[in-house]
């Protein structure tokens, strides 16, 4: 659900000014909230554990797709890498 909100495109039929307003007033704030939500899931105790392989794989795919385009995603990428490399976290085998 978070990824779908992050990737939401502007409604059809907007002129250039309306599209810019939509991006500034809806898309940018929503993307910021999505990034913050993902990061909080990763840093808060017991939200994401090594047993949450599917969630971690989805976050990893999200990071791989969006990190080159959206600078804020680098925060999620860094937090995800720190978590997975933590000695308290069971390292996942993606094979």
Secondary structure, 3 states (H helix, E strand, C coil): CHHHHHHCCCCCCCCHHHHHHHHHHHHHHHHHHHHHHHHHHHHCCCCCCCCCHHHHHHHHHHHHHHCCCCCCHHHHHHHHHHHHHCCCCCCCCCC
